[in-house]
Amino acid sequence: DDDGSWEAQVAKKYYDRLYKEYVLCDLKRFKSGQVGFRWRTEAECVQGVGQFSCAQVGCKNRTELQSFEVHFKYKEASEVKQALVKA
């Protein structure tokens, strides 16, 4: 619901940032030096996956967590982009 107010703009900016602040990682090929990252879905954002629980795909651990900032290079609309994200 965007009514153009300052509060709505701040809320939208925060909402948009949620998706691109944390990533989930796939460590299946970790031993060969390959790690995969992907953005969280809306449902994962609401559940706090990757922020309040482990960021590894399929892991549900919520204790002894550590956050890391990593460089994430990705392609969006045929344009290569990169971001500093948390995992």
LUMLOMAR-119328 format. One record per residue (C-alpha): x, y, z; residue number from 1. Coordinates in Angstrom, 1 decimal, padded with zeros to 4 digits, always signed. Layout:
# LUMLOMAR-119328
- xx,yy,zz,n
- X,Y,Z,NUM
...
***
This chain:
# LUMLOMAR-119328
- xx,yy,zz,n
- +000.0,+000.0,+000.0,1
- +001.9,+003.1,-001.3,2
- +000.2,+006.3,-000.4,3
- +003.3,+008.4,-001.2,4
- +003.8,+009.5,+002.4,5
- +007.2,+009.6,+004.0,6
- +006.3,+006.7,+006.2,7
- +005.2,+004.6,+003.2,8
- +008.5,+005.4,+001.4,9
- +010.6,+004.5,+004.4,10
- +008.7,+001.2,+004.8,11
- +009.1,+000.3,+001.1,12
- +012.8,+001.1,+001.2,13
- +013.2,-001.2,+004.2,14
- +011.0,-003.9,+002.7,15
- +013.0,-003.8,-000.6,16
- +016.3,-004.0,+001.4,17
- +015.3,-007.1,+003.3,18
- +015.6,-009.3,+000.3,19
- +019.0,-008.1,-000.7,20
- +020.7,-007.8,+002.7,21
- +020.9,-011.5,+003.5,22
- +021.6,-014.5,+001.1,23
- +021.2,-018.2,+001.5,24
- +024.1,-020.4,+000.7,25
- +024.5,-023.8,-000.9,26
- +027.6,-025.6,+000.4,27
- +027.1,-028.9,-001.5,28
- +030.3,-028.3,-003.5,29
- +032.3,-026.6,-000.7,30
- +035.2,-029.1,-000.8,31
- +035.8,-028.3,-004.5,32
- +035.8,-024.6,-003.8,33
- +032.4,-023.8,-005.1,34
- +029.8,-022.0,-003.0,35
- +026.4,-020.9,-004.3,36
- +024.4,-017.9,-003.1,37
- +020.8,-016.9,-003.7,38
- +018.5,-014.1,-002.5,39
- +015.9,-015.1,+000.1,40
- +012.2,-015.4,-000.9,41
- +009.5,-013.3,+000.7,42
- +008.5,-016.3,+002.9,43
- +012.1,-016.8,+004.0,44
- +012.4,-013.1,+004.9,45
- +009.2,-013.3,+007.1,46
- +010.6,-016.5,+008.8,47
- +014.0,-014.9,+009.4,48
- +015.8,-017.6,+007.5,49
- +019.5,-016.6,+007.1,50
- +019.1,-013.8,+009.6,51
- +017.8,-015.6,+012.8,52
- +018.6,-019.1,+011.6,53
- +021.4,-020.8,+009.6,54
- +021.9,-019.4,+006.1,55
- +022.7,-022.8,+004.6,56
- +019.9,-024.1,+002.4,57
- +018.0,-026.8,+004.4,58
- +019.6,-026.0,+007.8,59
- +017.3,-025.1,+010.6,60
- +019.9,-024.4,+013.3,61
- +019.2,-021.3,+015.5,62
- +022.0,-021.5,+018.0,63
- +025.7,-020.5,+017.9,64
- +025.3,-018.5,+014.7,65
- +027.8,-016.2,+013.1,66
- +027.3,-013.7,+010.3,67
- +029.7,-013.0,+007.5,68
- +029.8,-010.2,+004.9,69
- +030.7,-011.6,+001.5,70
- +030.9,-010.3,-002.0,71
- +028.0,-011.6,-004.1,72
- +028.3,-011.2,-007.9,73
- +025.1,-011.9,-009.8,74
- +023.3,-011.2,-013.1,75
- +020.0,-009.2,-013.1,76
- +018.2,-008.3,-016.3,77
- +021.3,-009.1,-018.4,78
- +023.4,-006.8,-016.2,79
- +026.2,-008.1,-014.0,80
- +026.0,-006.7,-010.5,81
- +027.8,-007.2,-007.2,82
- +026.8,-006.5,-003.7,83
- +028.2,-006.9,-000.2,84
- +025.7,-009.2,+001.6,85
- +025.4,-011.1,+004.8,86
- +025.3,-014.8,+005.1,87
***
